[in-house]
Amino acid sequence: AFYNFASSALNARNPPALAKASSHDHYFGGNIGGPIRIPKFYDGRNRTFFSLSWQSKRTPGSQNYLANVPTRNMRAAVFSARTTDPLNGQPFPNGTIPQNRINPTSRFFQNTYFPEPSQEGTSNDFQVTGPTATTREEVVDARFDQHINSRHWMFGRVGMTQFNNRAYESNLPTIGFRANTRKLYTSVFSYTWTMRPTLLNELRAGAIR
C-alpha cells in the first residue's frame, strides 16, 4: 500500500500565468499478488501467479485557463492595417469601422461568448482561474502469469482507468462548462518461447478501448 501527498504551495508559478493555481494531490493505492492456490483442487506454486493493483488520485483545487480573445481594439473595430469599405472602396477613417456597420448577430456572439481581455497582447490575453480538470482518477489492473515449463511462459493483463473530465470549453467560462466521466480499457496477452539459449520468440497482442 502507498500514499503520496503533493501541494501547490511547493510549486512555482507558470510563466504565462498571473497567479499560481491552488491544488492538493492525494495519491494512494495498493497491490496484492502471489501464486494461485485452491486447496484440494489446484496448487500453482512456481507455476501460476496473479497480481491485482489499484491506485486512486484526488486533486481538489483550481487551475489557470488561458485563451485568445479579441483585443479591445478588435472589439471596437479599430484596426492598425488599412481597412477598406467594401461599399465604396475607400479606406475607413483611422482604420475604424463605424459601429452601425457591425452586424448585430456578430456583436451578439462577441459580447456573449468572448469576454474582455484580462491582459494586453494578442496571445493568451484572457486568463481565469477555474476548477481542476481531473479531480478523481481510478486505475485497476489484473495480471495472470503461467509458467508452463522452463521454455514456455505466458501472461495476460487487463486494466481499466476511469477519470472525470471537467473544464471550461475552449478555456472560456462564457462558452460553458464540460463535466463528464471517461473510461479506458486495456488488455494484453504475451506468449514467450525459449527456442534455444540464444534464440527467444515472443508473441504479443494488445487492445485498447
C-alpha positions in Angstrom: 0.0 0.0 0.0 1.1 3.6 -0.6 0.1 7.2 -0.1 1.6 10.3 -1.5 0.7 13.9 -1.0 1.7 16.9 -3.0 0.7 20.6 -2.5 0.8 23.5 -4.9 2.3 25.5 -2.1 5.6 24.0 -3.1 5.2 24.7 -6.8 6.4 27.6 -8.8 4.1 29.8 -10.8 3.9 29.1 -14.6 5.5 32.0 -16.5 2.3 32.9 -18.6 0.1 32.8 -15.5 -0.8 35.9 -13.5 -1.4 33.8 -10.4 -0.5 30.4 -9.1 -3.3 27.8 -9.1 -4.1 26.1 -5.8 -4.3 22.3 -5.6 -3.6 19.4 -3.3 -2.8 16.0 -4.8 -3.6 12.8 -3.0 -2.3 9.5 -4.5 -3.0 6.2 -2.8 -3.4 2.5 -3.6 -2.1 -0.9 -3.1 -1.1 -4.2 -4.7 -1.5 -7.8 -3.9 -0.1 -10.9 -5.7 1.3 -14.3 -5.4 0.8 -17.9 -6.5 -2.8 -19.2 -7.1 -3.6 -22.0 -4.8 -7.0 -23.6 -4.4 -7.0 -26.2 -1.6 -7.6 -29.8 -2.7 -8.0 -28.6 -6.3 -5.0 -26.7 -7.7 -1.6 -25.8 -6.4 0.0 -23.1 -8.6 3.2 -22.6 -6.6 6.1 -21.9 -9.0 3.6 -22.1 -11.9 0.6 -19.8 -11.8 0.6 -16.3 -10.4 -1.7 -13.4 -10.1 -1.3 -9.7 -9.4 -4.1 -7.2 -8.5 -3.4 -3.5 -8.2 -5.5 -0.4 -7.6 -4.5 3.3 -7.3 -6.5 6.4 -6.9 -6.0 10.1 -7.2 -7.8 13.0 -5.6 -7.0 16.5 -6.7 -9.2 19.2 -5.2 -8.3 22.7 -6.1 -8.1 25.0 -9.1 -6.1 25.7 -12.3 -5.4 28.5 -14.7 -7.1 28.7 -18.0 -5.6 30.7 -20.9 -7.4 31.7 -24.1 -7.2 34.0 -27.0 -10.0 36.6 -27.2 -10.5 39.7 -29.4 -8.4 42.6 -28.2 -10.1 45.8 -27.1 -9.3 47.4 -30.4 -10.7 44.4 -32.3 -13.9 44.7 -30.3 -14.2 48.3 -31.1 -13.5 47.6 -34.8 -10.2 49.6 -34.7 -7.5 48.1 -36.9 -3.9 49.2 -37.4 -3.8 47.9 -41.0 -5.6 49.7 -43.9 -9.3 48.7 -43.8 -11.3 49.3 -46.9 -15.1 50.0 -47.1 -16.5 47.3 -49.4 -19.3 49.7 -50.5 -17.2 52.4 -52.0 -13.6 51.0 -52.0 -12.4 53.8 -49.7 -10.4 53.2 -46.5 -12.3 53.7 -43.3 -11.1 56.8 -41.4 -8.5 56.0 -38.8 -8.9 52.3 -39.7 -12.1 52.2 -37.6 -15.3 50.6 -38.8 -18.4 52.6 -37.7 -20.4 50.7 -35.1 -23.6 51.0 -37.2 -21.8 48.9 -39.8 -21.2 46.0 -37.4 -23.5 43.1 -37.9 -25.8 42.7 -34.9 -25.5 38.9 -34.9 -21.7 39.2 -34.8 -21.8 41.7 -32.0 -24.2 39.4 -30.0 -21.9 36.4 -30.3 -18.8 38.5 -29.5 -20.4 40.1 -26.4 -21.9 36.8 -25.2 -19.2 34.3 -25.7 -15.9 36.2 -25.8 -15.1 38.1 -22.6 -13.0 41.2 -22.4 -9.2 40.5 -22.3 -7.7 40.4 -18.9 -4.2 41.4 -20.1 -2.6 43.1 -23.1 -1.3 41.3 -26.1 -2.8 39.2 -28.9 -1.9 35.8 -27.5 -3.3 34.3 -24.2 -4.8 37.7 -23.5 -7.5 36.2 -21.3 -6.9 34.3 -18.1 -9.2 32.9 -15.5 -8.8 30.5 -12.5 -11.3 27.7 -12.5 -11.8 24.1 -11.3 -9.2 21.4 -11.8 -9.8 19.4 -14.9 -9.3 16.0 -13.3 -10.2 15.8 -9.6 -10.6 12.0 -9.4 -8.9 9.1 -11.1 -9.2 5.3 -10.5 -6.8 2.7 -12.1 -7.3 -1.0 -11.7 -5.0 -3.7 -13.2 -5.1 -7.5 -13.0 -2.4 -9.8 -14.3 -2.0 -13.6 -14.5 1.2 -15.4 -15.3 1.5 -19.1 -16.3 4.9 -20.8 -16.2 4.3 -23.8 -18.4 7.8 -25.2 -18.3 11.4 -23.9 -18.5 10.9 -23.0 -22.2 7.3 -21.7 -22.3 5.8 -18.8 -20.3 2.7 -16.7 -20.9 0.8 -13.9 -19.2 -2.4 -11.9 -19.7 -3.3 -8.5 -18.3 -6.4 -6.4 -18.2 -6.8 -2.9 -16.9 -9.3 -0.1 -16.5 -8.8 3.7 -16.0 -11.6 6.0 -15.1 -11.4 9.7 -14.5 -13.6 12.7 -14.6 -13.0 15.4 -17.3 -14.0 18.9 -16.2 -13.0 22.1 -18.0 -14.2 25.3 -19.5 -15.0 24.8 -23.2 -12.2 26.5 -25.2 -10.9 27.7 -21.8 -13.7 30.3 -21.7 -16.3 30.2 -18.9 -18.7 32.2 -21.1 -19.0 29.2 -23.5 -19.8 26.6 -20.9 -18.5 24.0 -18.5 -17.9 20.4 -19.5 -18.2 17.7 -16.9 -18.1 14.0 -17.9 -16.5 10.7 -17.0 -14.1 8.9 -19.3 -13.1 5.2 -19.2 -10.1 3.5 -20.8 -9.9 -0.3 -21.1 -6.6 -2.1 -21.9 -5.7 -5.7 -22.4 -2.5 -7.6 -23.4 -1.5 -11.2 -23.9 2.0 -12.5 -24.3 3.5 -15.9 -25.0 7.2 -16.5 -24.7 9.1 -19.4 -26.1 12.8 -20.0 -25.5 13.7 -21.9 -28.6 17.3 -22.3 -27.6 19.7 -20.5 -25.2 20.5 -17.8 -27.9 17.0 -17.5 -29.5 13.9 -16.2 -27.9 10.5 -15.8 -29.6 7.6 -13.8 -28.2 4.0 -13.4 -29.4 2.2 -10.4 -28.0 -1.2 -8.9 -28.7 -3.0 -6.0 -27.1 -6.1 -3.9 -27.3 -7.2 -0.5 -26.1 -10.8 0.8 -25.9 
